[in-house]
Each structure stands twice: as structure tokens, then as C-alpha cells.
């Protein structure tokens, strides 16, 4: 018959042999029933000299947040970490496990689950609520992974594209793309000149010299930024924005012309009802 320790380990999917579970109970805390598992983390040997000649010197109890399928019933592992004194090298140490990092109260399993949720189109508030964590904790988990995705400040694509998009809180964010592969180079929190300059000034002097073209919309300060950052690059105005500007200008002229006639007149009705005709390509018009 399996022991209580084996059953809890199987239920929580914990395989560390140095963790021994002794009890399980529920406790009502801040309006929620918490599932609490009591466990001890054993120190089998000295981490410095690998000696097993240890003298136990008390425990350090840590309440570790663990993953749960039901946010209304949080799971906490009350982990008692052994403190020991090595009789061989006379160094003190405390038991550690891959269940949770040193000086941390959030389990690594919870962090992995948060990272998986961050890949979805969801807010940090929603993720924090689901995992019984604070928004700041979710933010720290995301930032802890940022060194793994460091920018290469030694090179830039030959063809860059600048644009902005509406992001969190309906704010406009700056996005820079590789004009050939359409891969995202960087996304900035704002689309303003100081932040754009601050980012590109991080690159080595050789990187901006590699850029041959910068494609952009009709934003008034994008050309200024491009000329300042990329001395060898040609500025290309995006064709979509050029067509959009011409279309708006033409429609504005059409409306102004319409207003010169009475609403009941034939000229007014022709200018209003056949507006699509004026925007058609010349080669698609019926010559008759």
C-alpha cells in the first residue's frame, strides 16, 4: 500500500526524493479555502565537500505557492528546509530543491505555467488572477526570461520598416520590422522620437551603416529619426500610405465640389452616388 508521501507526490507530480510529505489539510485564509501540504526538504550531503557527516541545525519554513487547476482553492506547500553544519568542512548550508529557487516563494512549476499563459492573447491581470499571484509577480516572471532573448546590437537588417500599432490601453506602440523577412526587430512602448533614438543608439556604429532603406508612413518625425540614425539609408514612403493620402485628398476635393451645387441637382447626385467611379483605375474604366 502506497504511503501518504507517495500519494501526495503522485498527485502533485513532484519527483524530488529529498522532499518528504507528512500531512495535508485545508485552511480558510482571506475568503478562500487553501489546500496546504506539509513537507520537509532533507539535506543529504554537504554542497561544498559532498560529505554526509552533517549536524542538523534547525529548519527554515517557506510557504511555496504551487500550481492548481482551480483558482478558488490555492495550493501551498509548507516546506521545512533543513539547516545543517558540515562536520568535515565546517560550512553551513540549507537544503535546496528544483521545486523552488533559493529565497523564492513561487514554485518553478507555477512560473512555467505563467510563462505558458503569457504566450496567449491575455492580460497580465487575468493571468495573475488565475494563478493566485500578483501582477507584479507575473511581470517579474516575464522579465526573468528577458536575458534569454537579448538583442544582437552588432547588426541590423539591410531593409527596415517603421510603423505603429494600437496596443494595451489603446496606446500607439512603435514596431520595427525586417523589410525582407518581415520578422519583428523590436517593439517599443511608445512611438515617440526619444525612445526610438534611445533604442537604436545601443547598436554598435557599424550596425546603422548596414541599413540601405527605411520604409515608413507619413509620420512627421520618422524621416528625421531615419536620417539621424542611418546615414547611408534611403527613405521610402510606404505605397499604402501614399495611396491612402491621395484618396483622402481626392474625396475631400469631391465633397467641396459637391457643396457648390444644390442637393436636388443632377451634378450633386452624380458626385455623391458614383464616388467609387472616381477612384477606379483608368485602365478599368469603360471607354464608351
N, C-alpha and C positions, 0 to 999 in steps of 0.2 A: 504494500500500500504506500503510495507516494506521501512524502512528508508535507507539512504546511509550507515549508520553504520552497519545495519543488513546485507545488501547485501555484504559488504566487509568482514565482519566476516564469513559469509557463504562461500564466495569464498576462503578465506584463512584458513578456518577451525579453527578459534580461538573462544574459548568459554568463555574467561575471562570476567566477567561482568564489571570489573573495567577499561577495555580498551575501549575507545570511539573513533571511526574513524570519521574524519571530511572532508578529502579531498583525492583525488587520481590524480596523474599526471605523465607524462613521462619527463625524463630529460636525455640529451645526455652527458655522462661522460666517458672520456677515450676511445672513439671509440665505445661505446655501449649505447643503449637506456635502461635506468633503470626505472623500474616501482616503483614509490615511493608512499607510503601510509602514510598520516599524521594522527597521533593519539595522544591521551592524556591518561596517566595512572593515575587514580584517587586513592588517599589515603582515604579510607572510615573511618578508625579509627586509633588510636594510636597503634602501635605494642607492646608497653610496658604495658600500662594500659587499653587498649581497649576502651578508651574514644573517643567519637565522637566530643568533643569540641576542634576543631582544628583551627589553624590560618595558612592560606596559606602563604608560604614564597618563591614564585617563582617556577621555573621549571629547570630540568636538561634534555637537549635534547640528545638522544642517537640514532645513526643510526644503526638499528639492521638488520643484514643480515638474510633473510628469504629464505625458500625453493622455488625452481622454477622448472618447467618442461622443460624450455628452457634456457640453459646456456647463450645464446646470449642476453637474456633480464633479467638481475638480478633483484631481488625483494628486496627492502629496506623499512623497517618500520621506519619512522621518529617519534620516541616515546618521547613525552614530559612527563617526570616523575614529579609528584607534590612533592614539598618540603613543609613540614608542621612543625609547632611548636604546641605541645600539651599544651593547657591551664591548664590541670589538673596536669600533672607530669613535665611540663616544659622541656620535652625532644624533640629533633629534630629528624626527620626521613624523609625518601624518599620512595615514592611508589615503591613496588616490585611486580613482577608477575612471574608465572611459564613459561611465554613466553620466558624469557631470564634471566640468572643468574645475580646477582649483579656484577657490574664492568665488564661485558662482552658485546660484540657487536655481538656475533654469537647466533642466536636463538637456543633453545633446540631442536626444530624440525629439524633444519639443522644438529645438532650434531647427532641426531638419524639416519638421512638419511646417514650421513657419516659412522657411525658405521655399518649400514646395507651393505654399499658398501665395507667396509673393510673385510667382510666375504667372498667376491668373490675373484677370482684369478685375481687381478688387481693391478696396481702400484698406489702409493700414488699420483704421479703426475697426472695420469688420473683422479683420484677421485677429487683432488683439482681443476682441470680444469672444471670438470662437475658441481661442486658446487660453482664456483667463489670464491674459498678460496685459501690460500697459502698452500704449502706443510707442512710448519711448523705448521699451524693450524690443519691440518689433523693428524699430528704426536701428537700434544697436546691432541686432542680428544681421540686418542688411548691410550695415557699414562694416561689420566684421569680415564680410566676403569681398569687400571692395579691393583689397590688395591683390586678390587673385585675378582681377580684371583691370589691371593697371594699363594706362595708355602708353603707347610707344611714342615718346616725344622726339624720336630721331628721324622720323619720316612722315610724309603726308602724301595722299594720292595726287596724281598729276592734275586731275579734274575734280574740283569741289563744287558743291551746290549748297546754297544757303536758303533757308526758308523758316517759317514759323508755323506753329500749330497750337490749337487750343487744348490745354491740359487740365490739371487739377485746379478746381476753383475757378474755371473759365479764364485762367490766365494764359497769355501767349508765351510759349516757350520757343527757344531757338534750337534748330536742328541743322546739323551739317552732315551731308552725305557724300559718299564717293560717287562722282558723276558717271563712272564706268560700271561699277558693280552694284550701285545703289545700296551699298551697305552703310549703316549708320556709323559716322565717325565720332560724333558727340552730340549729346542733348544737354542744353543748359537751362537753368531755372527761369531765366528771363531772356528777352531778345534785345536787351539794351547794349549799347556800344561798350561801356566799361567792362562788362562781364565777358563779352566776346573777345576783347583785346586781352583781358587777363588770362583767358584760357590759352589763346594762341601764342602768347609771349612765353609760355612754358616750353615751347619747342626749341630745339637747337637752331642756330642761324641757318644751317643747311636745309632744314625741312621746308620752310616757306619758299625757298628758292626753287624747289622742285615743282611747285604748283604752276601749271600752264594756263588754266582757265578757272574762273569762278562764276558760276551761273547763279542768278538771283532774281528776285522780283523787283518791283519798283520802290522798295523801301529806301527812303532818302539817305540813310547813313550806311547802308551796306556797301555802296561803291567807295565811300570814304574809308571804311574799315578794310576793304579788299586792297585798295591802293597802298594803305599804310603797312599792311601785313605781308602782302605778296607782290614784291616789286617787279617780278617777271611775268605776272599773270595778266591775261586779257579778261576784261569783264564782259560777260554775256548775259543779256537780259532774257529771261525765260519767255519763250514764244507764247505760252498760255496767257501770261500777264499782259503781253503786248496786245494780243487779240482781245482780251477782256477790256483793256483800256479803250481800244478803238471802238468796240461795240458799245460801251457805255457812252462814249462821246457822240457816236452816231445817233444813238437813241435819244440823247439829250437834245441834239440838234433837231431831230424829227419832232419831238414834243414841243419845242419852241416854235417850229414852223406851224404845227397844228393849231397852236393858240392864236395864230394870226387869222384863222378862219372861224366862222360860226359853227357851233356843234351840229347844226342841221345841214350844213353844206356838204356837197359831194367831196370836195377836197379834204375836209376834216375826216370824213368817214373812211376815205381811201387811205389816208395816212395812219389811221388808227387800226383798222381791221386787217390791213395787209402788211403789218410791221415785219413779219417773217420774210416777206418777199425782198425787203430792202437789205436783209442780212445774208441772203443766199449768195453762193459763189457765182461769179459771172458765167463760167462755162456750164453751169446748171440751169441757167435761165433759158426760157423758151424764146428763141429769136423772133418768132412770129408775133 
